[in-house]
Amino acid sequence: MIKRYLVPLVLLLVSLIMLIGTEEARTARADLLGRTVFYPFARSISAIQANGELKKELAGLRVQLADQTLRNLALENELKMFSSGTAVAFDTGLVDFEIAEVIGYSGQFQQRNLIVNKGLRSGLRPESPVVSASGIVGKVINAADTYCVVLPFSNPQFQIPVMDRNTSVQGILQADLRGVISMNMIKLGSQISVGDTIVTSNLSRLFPKGYPVGSVSRIKESSDNLFISAELNPFTQVENLEHVFILRKQMGTLATPQGQGARQQ
């Protein structure tokens, strides 16, 4: 019974003490209590406010990084297109992106999808590519008014063409039920090594060419000795994502060979 009323009694006593005396005396007592009794509470509030500001600043920096990565890719792809007379340009039609927060998951751990808090009202549609500031994430497979479901690259149902950034060796990105991410269907004898960076391929109609995927951690041959496979360390950890960037696409874009419908300079 005493413990129940102890805290209210203490607060009442402190309030009475603060009301007694001159304004200078009350100010001095308030300063003393702020530096002693209430110091931990004041510090906690300051720490919470500072943490919130840091989170906002970090989110802003991630947006800037994703935007800069996309701009750099556009410039690199345009340069490659005009420096090679035999190149084929695949126009992704990407115009901008929508920031979305991961609010849930569906499915089992190695086969689960992400649920994010943006949908049709934000202009998102199925087959929209999804990225992070570090690399690819997946694609939208279902969209409602206020949310959508994202199929991540860690799900075995997800597959896209990828390539070695240095040698342009092509392969297919796929995960297995153990959660191992691999670049499969690589022709035997291809120039690919441990440590190479793997990016999205020019054959992909989903992602812009050259967006980061991961680095090669191991090379192994297939059982039929016709292909090799490269295990990857992905740049994006899907299970740790808080926010993603969903790219909007223009409708009706087609792949056009260099010099036929491609913009000239």
N, C-alpha and C positions, 0 to 999 in steps of 0.2 A: 504493500500500500504506500509506504514512504517513497520507494523508488519511482512509483507512478507519478507522484507530484513533485519530485525533486527538481527536475529540469524546469517546469513552469515557475517554481518558487525562485530558483536561481535567476531566471530571466527577469522576473518581477523585481527582485532585489537589485539587479544591475540597472534596470530602468529607473528605479527610485534614486539610485546613486547618481545617475546621469542628470536627474532633474534638480538636484540640490546644488546650491552654490551659484557663483557668478558665471557669466558666459565664458570667461577665460579659464576658470576652474573646470567647467564642463568640457571645454575643448581639450584641456590637458589630460583629463581622465579618458576621454574618447581616444586620444592619441595613444595613451598607455595601453588601453584595452586592445586597440588595433595592432600594436606591436607585440602583445603577449597572448592574451586569451584567444582573440579572433584571428591571429596571424595565420594559422594553418588554413582557415576557411578562405581568407582573402587570397592567399597564395593559390589555393585550388581553383578559385574562380578565374584568377589571372591566367593560370595554366590552361584551363578549358578554353578561354577566349583565344589565347595564342595558338592552341592546337587547331581550333576551327579556322583561324586565318591562314595557318600553314596548309591545311587541307585544301582551302579554296585556291591558294597560290599554286599548289601542286597540280590541281585539276586544270588550271589555266595553262600551266607549262606543258601538260600532256596534250592539250588541244593544239597548242602552237607547234609541238613536235610532230604530231600527226599531219597537220596542215603542211608543214615544211617538207616532210617526207614525200607527200603526194606531189607537191610542186616540183621537188627535185626529180622525182620519177618522170613527170611530164616532160621536163627539160631534157633528161637523159634519153628518153625514148624518141623525142623529136630529133635530137642530134644523131642518134643511131639511124633513124629512118632516112635522113638526108645524106648520111655519109656512106651508105651502102646502096648500090644501084640495084641489087637483087633482093632487098629487104621487103618483107610484107608487113604492112602496118595494120594492127588490130586496134580499131578505135573503141575504147571502153566506154566513152560517153560520160565519164564521171564529171559531175559538176560541183558538188559539195558533199558535206557529210553531216549527220545528226549524232549528237552525243547522247548515249543511252546508259542508264544504270542497270547493272545486273541485280534483279530482284528475286530470282529463284532458279530452280533446276527441275528438270523432268527426266525420268528414266533412271536406269542403274548407273553406277559410278563411271564405268568405262564406256558406257553408251548413252550418257546423259546429255541433254541439251540445255542451253541457257535460255532463261526468260528475262527479257529486258523491258523497261518501262516506256517504250515508245512504239507506236504502231502506225496504222493507216492515217490517222489524223496528222501525223508528222511527215506524211509523204513517203512512208516506207512501204515496200512491196516485197513479196517472196522473190528469192534469187538475188536480193541486194547483198553485196559483199560486206563483210564485217571485219574490221581490223582493230588493232591496238596501236599504241605509240611504238611498240617494239616489233610487231610483225602481224601476220594474218591471224584471224580468229576463226572465221567460218562464213556461213551464209544464212540469210533469213529463209526459213522454210514454211513459216505460217505467220500471218499477221492479222491481228484484231485491231479495233479502234485505238486502244490505249496501251497495247503491249504486242510483242512479237516473240516468236521462238527461233532461236539461232542454233543451227547445226554446227558444232565446232569441229576443227580438224582432228581433235582427239577422239571423235566418234568414228568407228570403222566404216560407217556409211558414207563418210565424206571422202571425196577423191577430186584432185585437180592436177593438171600438168604443172610441173616445176622444172627448174633447170639449174645447173651449176653456174654461178655468176661469172666465173673466170673462163670456163671452157664451153659454155652453152650446151653441155650434155643434158639431154632431156630425160625425164622420168615421170612417174606418177606418185603423188603424195598420198599416203594411206596409213592409218593406224590399225593395230591388231587389238584383240580382246584383252591383251595384257597391258595395253596402254603404250606400246612401243611405236614411235613414229618413224616411218621409213619412206625412202624414195625408191620405188620399185620399177621394174621393167627397164632397167638400164642395160643397154647392149654390152655384151661381153667385150672387153678390151677398151672401153671408153675411158677417157682421161678424167678421172675423179679421184680425189684423195681425202684422207682424214683431215679435218680442219677447214675444208672448202665451205664457202657460204652458198646456201641454196635459196633461190628466190622464185617468185612466181614466173611462169613461162610466158613467152610471146604467143603460145598456142591457147592460153587461157582466155575464155570469153567472159570470165567472172571478175577477175582481179586485174588491176593495172600491171603491166609487165615490170618485173624487177622488184616487187615488194618483198621485204625480208620474210623468210620462213624459218630457217635454222641453220645449224652447222653440222657437218658430217662427223660422226663420232666413231663409226665402224663400217667397214666394207665386207660384204660376204657374198658368196656365189649361191645361185639358186640350185635346187636339186637336179634340174635338167641340164645344167651347165651351159645354158643359152643366154642367161641374163645374170646381172649382179644386182645387189640391193645395198643401199646405204642407210644405216640407222642414223637418225638425226637427234640433235639436242635443239628443240624448238626455242625460238626467241621469246615466244609468249607462253606463259604458264596459265592455261585456261582456268584451272581451279582457284587461282588467286585474283582473278579479274574482278574489279569493282565497276569499271566503266568501259564501254566499247565505243567505236566510231563506225556508224553504219553509212556506207557510201550510197548516195543517190545516183541513179543512172538515167540518161536520156533514152527515150524509146526510139527504135528504128535505126540504130547504128549498125553498120555492117563492116566486115573485114574488107579492106580495099588494098590491092597491090600498089606498091610504090609507083607513082606516076599515073595511076588511074583513080582519080577522085581524091588523091591525097593533096593537101595544101602545099603549094609551091612557094619558094622564097627567092 
